[in-house]
């Protein structure tokens, strides 16, 4: 699963809109949407997103209930 798809899936699971996620990480919804479309997020941005979603990130995301999603390059 690509990083952008994974982030969208995590947003759904955490019940957070992309607009809310963008606000939490200090970006505009449009800017975040474009980065997700192109899959051009930096590791620092991914870490910010993980923090904003309340999940852990170590080349994978771990939800509070322990479910994991791995990033594939």
CORVEN-V563935 format. One record per run of one state. SS is the DSSP state (a for helix, b for strand, c for the rest). FROM is the first residue (numbers start at 0). TO is the last residue. Records with the same first field share a line. If there is no record, write none. Layout:
SS: FROM-TO ; FROM-TO
//
This chain:
c: 0-1 ; 14-16 ; 24-27 ; 38-41 ; 53-54 ; 57-58 ; 62-66 ; 70-72
a: 2-13 ; 17-23 ; 28-37 ; 42-52
b: 55-56 ; 59-61 ; 67-69
//
